[in-house]
Amino acid sequence: MNQGTDIVYETFLQPLVMQYHPSIEARLQYLRANAGDILVFYLKNFTERGYDLFLRVMDYVRSQASRGSRTRVNKLSQPVYSPLQRLAFMC
């Protein structure tokens, strides 16, 4: 380190770190003690959201596939009528 960084550290950072040192240490101890629980919480949350997203994607794919197949079936199964035949059906 050079002299400028030493002055900045000793003047500003060191007093701030020393002021909050007990709460920083307490928070770190809490995180160390509960790291497994925190990891399990986030993994569970991630898997639930991932599963939900997967189901939404599959539902979207299914709806697109069924929409496409219905359109093809309807186009193939509908007979083609001339304008006069359509008019006859309306009467």
Z-matrix of the N, CA and C atoms (Angstrom, degrees):
N
C 1 1.454
C 2 1.524 1 108.92
N 3 1.296 2 114.41 1 149.39
C 4 1.457 3 116.26 2 174.88
C 5 1.531 4 109.41 3 -97.54
N 6 1.285 5 116.88 4 178.10
C 7 1.463 6 121.62 5 -172.85
C 8 1.531 7 111.92 6 -65.69
N 9 1.348 8 118.27 7 -35.30
C 10 1.469 9 121.27 8 -179.22
C 11 1.515 10 112.52 9 -63.88
N 12 1.318 11 116.60 10 -43.76
C 13 1.462 12 119.58 11 179.70
C 14 1.527 13 111.16 12 -68.67
N 15 1.337 14 117.66 13 -34.25
C 16 1.465 15 120.34 14 176.14
C 17 1.526 16 110.57 15 -62.11
N 18 1.309 17 116.09 16 -43.21
C 19 1.479 18 120.37 17 -178.78
C 20 1.525 19 110.03 18 -65.02
N 21 1.334 20 117.45 19 -44.59
C 22 1.473 21 120.81 20 179.72
C 23 1.521 22 109.73 21 -62.83
N 24 1.337 23 117.28 22 -44.86
C 25 1.456 24 120.35 23 -179.74
C 26 1.524 25 111.21 24 -62.51
N 27 1.319 26 116.87 25 -50.69
C 28 1.466 27 120.38 26 -176.53
C 29 1.516 28 112.35 27 -68.00
N 30 1.330 29 117.67 28 -29.83
C 31 1.463 30 120.47 29 -177.01
C 32 1.520 31 112.50 30 -84.41
N 33 1.332 32 117.30 31 -41.91
C 34 1.459 33 119.82 32 -172.46
C 35 1.527 34 113.96 33 -110.32
N 36 1.294 35 117.37 34 -52.31
C 37 1.456 36 120.39 35 -171.76
C 38 1.521 37 114.36 36 -75.60
N 39 1.304 38 117.62 37 -44.44
C 40 1.462 39 119.82 38 -177.13
C 41 1.533 40 112.00 39 -60.99
N 42 1.347 41 120.30 40 -46.31
C 43 1.474 42 118.25 41 177.46
C 44 1.534 43 112.80 42 -61.67
N 45 1.322 44 116.70 43 -36.72
C 46 1.462 45 120.19 44 -179.76
C 47 1.529 46 110.38 45 -67.48
N 48 1.323 47 116.61 46 -44.68
C 49 1.463 48 120.61 47 179.38
C 50 1.525 49 110.20 48 -64.73
N 51 1.314 50 117.38 49 -41.52
C 52 1.468 51 120.36 50 -179.65
C 53 1.527 52 111.30 51 -66.55
N 54 1.324 53 117.11 52 -33.22
C 55 1.463 54 120.59 53 179.55
C 56 1.529 55 111.15 54 -65.99
N 57 1.326 56 116.68 55 -40.73
C 58 1.465 57 120.71 56 -176.64
C 59 1.524 58 112.99 57 -101.69
N 60 1.310 59 118.49 58 9.09
C 61 1.452 60 122.82 59 -177.28
C 62 1.533 61 113.31 60 -55.27
N 63 1.345 62 119.43 61 -47.06
C 64 1.472 63 118.17 62 -179.68
C 65 1.532 64 113.30 63 -61.41
N 66 1.333 65 116.99 64 -41.86
C 67 1.466 66 118.27 65 -178.99
C 68 1.530 67 111.13 66 -72.29
N 69 1.327 68 117.45 67 -32.51
C 70 1.463 69 120.59 68 175.77
C 71 1.521 70 110.03 69 -64.79
N 72 1.323 71 117.02 70 -45.44
C 73 1.465 72 121.26 71 178.88
C 74 1.525 73 111.19 72 -62.99
N 75 1.326 74 116.73 73 -42.75
C 76 1.468 75 119.88 74 179.74
C 77 1.521 76 110.70 75 -62.57
N 78 1.325 77 117.31 76 -42.10
C 79 1.464 78 121.09 77 179.18
C 80 1.528 79 111.56 78 -64.75
N 81 1.338 80 116.45 79 -41.21
C 82 1.463 81 120.09 80 178.11
C 83 1.526 82 111.56 81 -64.71
N 84 1.323 83 117.81 82 -40.51
C 85 1.464 84 120.76 83 177.30
C 86 1.528 85 110.79 84 -63.90
N 87 1.333 86 116.32 85 -40.84
C 88 1.470 87 120.49 86 178.02
C 89 1.532 88 110.43 87 -61.75
N 90 1.336 89 116.33 88 -45.09
C 91 1.459 90 120.09 89 -179.87
C 92 1.527 91 111.81 90 -65.18
N 93 1.331 92 116.80 91 -39.77
C 94 1.467 93 119.81 92 177.39
C 95 1.524 94 110.75 93 -63.40
N 96 1.325 95 116.90 94 -43.34
C 97 1.464 96 120.93 95 -177.13
C 98 1.531 97 111.42 96 -68.60
N 99 1.319 98 117.03 97 -34.74
C 100 1.461 99 120.37 98 -174.72
C 101 1.527 100 113.36 99 -108.24
N 102 1.305 101 118.05 100 17.31
C 103 1.465 102 120.93 101 -176.87
C 104 1.525 103 111.54 102 -59.91
N 105 1.328 104 117.00 103 -40.81
C 106 1.464 105 120.08 104 179.09
C 107 1.515 106 111.82 105 -63.43
N 108 1.337 107 116.45 106 -45.33
C 109 1.458 108 120.00 107 179.20
C 110 1.525 109 111.65 108 -63.84
N 111 1.323 110 116.00 109 -40.16
C 112 1.464 111 120.02 110 179.32
C 113 1.523 112 109.90 111 -65.01
N 114 1.323 113 116.97 112 -42.45
C 115 1.456 114 121.25 113 179.05
C 116 1.530 115 110.90 114 -62.28
N 117 1.316 116 117.03 115 -44.47
C 118 1.463 117 121.04 116 178.92
C 119 1.530 118 110.06 117 -62.71
N 120 1.331 119 117.33 118 -41.63
C 121 1.462 120 121.08 119 178.89
C 122 1.523 121 110.93 120 -58.78
N 123 1.336 122 116.79 121 -49.34
C 124 1.459 123 119.56 122 -177.84
C 125 1.529 124 112.17 123 -69.38
N 126 1.318 125 118.05 124 -36.48
C 127 1.465 126 120.15 125 176.65
C 128 1.527 127 111.27 126 -64.87
N 129 1.323 128 116.44 127 -42.01
C 130 1.460 129 120.26 128 178.73
C 131 1.526 130 110.05 129 -63.70
N 132 1.333 131 116.39 130 -44.66
C 133 1.455 132 120.80 131 179.15
C 134 1.528 133 110.40 132 -61.61
N 135 1.323 134 116.70 133 -43.72
C 136 1.463 135 121.64 134 179.79
C 137 1.518 136 111.22 135 -62.71
N 138 1.337 137 117.16 136 -44.72
C 139 1.459 138 119.32 137 -177.61
C 140 1.523 139 111.16 138 -68.60
N 141 1.339 140 118.13 139 -37.22
C 142 1.463 141 120.03 140 177.51
C 143 1.524 142 110.83 141 -63.59
N 144 1.315 143 116.62 142 -45.29
C 145 1.472 144 119.76 143 179.26
C 146 1.526 145 110.71 144 -68.21
N 147 1.308 146 117.72 145 -37.64
C 148 1.459 147 120.72 146 177.42
C 149 1.517 148 111.36 147 -64.54
N 150 1.323 149 117.08 148 -41.70
C 151 1.457 150 121.22 149 178.28
C 152 1.520 151 110.51 150 -63.66
N 153 1.344 152 116.97 151 -43.14
C 154 1.456 153 121.62 152 178.01
C 155 1.533 154 110.72 153 -61.80
N 156 1.317 155 116.69 154 -43.77
C 157 1.459 156 120.66 155 178.17
C 158 1.527 157 110.48 156 -63.42
N 159 1.316 158 117.54 157 -42.17
C 160 1.458 159 121.59 158 178.17
C 161 1.529 160 110.93 159 -59.73
N 162 1.337 161 117.20 160 -44.12
C 163 1.460 162 120.31 161 179.34
C 164 1.522 163 111.34 162 -64.84
N 165 1.324 164 117.39 163 -38.91
C 166 1.468 165 120.05 164 177.68
C 167 1.521 166 111.08 165 -63.68
N 168 1.320 167 116.72 166 -42.67
C 169 1.468 168 120.22 167 179.57
C 170 1.521 169 109.85 168 -64.17
N 171 1.315 170 117.35 169 -44.20
C 172 1.461 171 120.15 170 179.75
C 173 1.526 172 111.11 171 -64.19
N 174 1.336 173 117.81 172 -38.50
C 175 1.457 174 121.24 173 176.84
C 176 1.522 175 110.71 174 -63.95
N 177 1.323 176 116.82 175 -41.46
C 178 1.463 177 120.73 176 177.82
C 179 1.528 178 110.63 177 -62.96
N 180 1.322 179 117.22 178 -45.71
C 181 1.463 180 120.64 179 179.78
C 182 1.525 181 110.57 180 -62.42
N 183 1.329 182 116.21 181 -42.19
C 184 1.462 183 120.38 182 178.78
C 185 1.522 184 111.06 183 -62.92
N 186 1.334 185 117.82 184 -42.77
C 187 1.461 186 120.10 185 -179.52
C 188 1.522 187 111.32 186 -66.87
N 189 1.339 188 117.02 187 -36.97
C 190 1.457 189 119.81 188 178.24
C 191 1.527 190 110.71 189 -68.09
N 192 1.310 191 116.70 190 -39.18
C 193 1.455 192 120.56 191 -180.00
C 194 1.526 193 110.73 192 -67.80
N 195 1.326 194 117.15 193 -42.41
C 196 1.462 195 119.39 194 -178.98
C 197 1.523 196 110.86 195 -70.85
N 198 1.321 197 117.66 196 -33.08
C 199 1.459 198 120.22 197 177.39
C 200 1.527 199 110.05 198 -66.74
N 201 1.304 200 116.92 199 -42.67
C 202 1.460 201 121.22 200 179.44
C 203 1.514 202 111.96 201 -66.01
N 204 1.314 203 118.48 202 -41.12
C 205 1.461 204 120.75 203 -178.52
C 206 1.522 205 110.72 204 -71.95
N 207 1.336 206 118.65 205 -34.76
C 208 1.455 207 120.59 206 176.78
C 209 1.514 208 110.63 207 -65.14
N 210 1.310 209 116.86 208 -40.02
C 211 1.456 210 120.48 209 -179.78
C 212 1.521 211 109.83 210 -63.20
N 213 1.307 212 117.61 211 -43.46
C 214 1.456 213 120.82 212 179.74
C 215 1.528 214 110.92 213 -65.81
N 216 1.317 215 117.06 214 -42.32
C 217 1.462 216 120.26 215 -179.52
C 218 1.516 217 109.60 216 -64.29
N 219 1.337 218 117.73 217 -45.53
C 220 1.454 219 120.73 218 -179.50
C 221 1.520 220 111.37 219 -62.14
N 222 1.312 221 117.54 220 -41.82
C 223 1.460 222 120.36 221 -179.97
C 224 1.523 223 110.74 222 -64.30
N 225 1.318 224 116.86 223 -38.00
C 226 1.455 225 120.12 224 -177.71
C 227 1.522 226 111.74 225 -78.91
N 228 1.314 227 118.71 226 -31.21
C 229 1.455 228 120.64 227 -173.62
C 230 1.522 229 113.02 228 -90.08
N 231 1.307 230 119.98 229 -15.63
C 232 1.458 231 121.38 230 -179.34
C 233 1.526 232 110.22 231 -84.78
N 234 1.315 233 116.94 232 126.05
C 235 1.455 234 119.21 233 176.71
C 236 1.528 235 110.60 234 -71.36
N 237 1.295 236 116.38 235 155.98
C 238 1.447 237 122.06 236 179.64
C 239 1.525 238 107.67 237 -97.69
N 240 1.362 239 116.32 238 121.59
C 241 1.453 240 121.72 239 -179.53
C 242 1.520 241 109.67 240 -110.47
N 243 1.282 242 115.22 241 148.10
C 244 1.462 243 120.08 242 174.79
C 245 1.528 244 108.42 243 -78.13
N 246 1.332 245 118.23 244 164.45
C 247 1.471 246 120.22 245 178.00
C 248 1.521 247 113.27 246 -57.19
N 249 1.340 248 118.91 247 -34.83
C 250 1.468 249 120.96 248 179.04
C 251 1.529 250 111.35 249 -69.06
N 252 1.310 251 116.55 250 -37.69
C 253 1.469 252 119.94 251 177.90
C 254 1.528 253 110.37 252 -66.68
N 255 1.306 254 117.11 253 -39.89
C 256 1.476 255 120.15 254 177.45
C 257 1.514 256 110.82 255 -62.82
N 258 1.321 257 117.65 256 -40.76
C 259 1.458 258 122.58 257 178.99
C 260 1.520 259 109.84 258 -63.18
N 261 1.315 260 117.18 259 -37.60
C 262 1.471 261 121.57 260 -179.84
C 263 1.530 262 110.12 261 -66.36
N 264 1.329 263 117.32 262 -35.20
C 265 1.476 264 120.27 263 178.52
C 266 1.519 265 111.61 264 -68.82
N 267 1.323 266 118.07 265 -31.62
C 268 1.469 267 121.70 266 -178.71
C 269 1.515 268 111.55 267 -70.76
N 270 1.298 269 119.37 268 -26.53
C 271 1.478 270 122.14 269 -175.99
C 272 1.490 271 112.33 270 -82.40
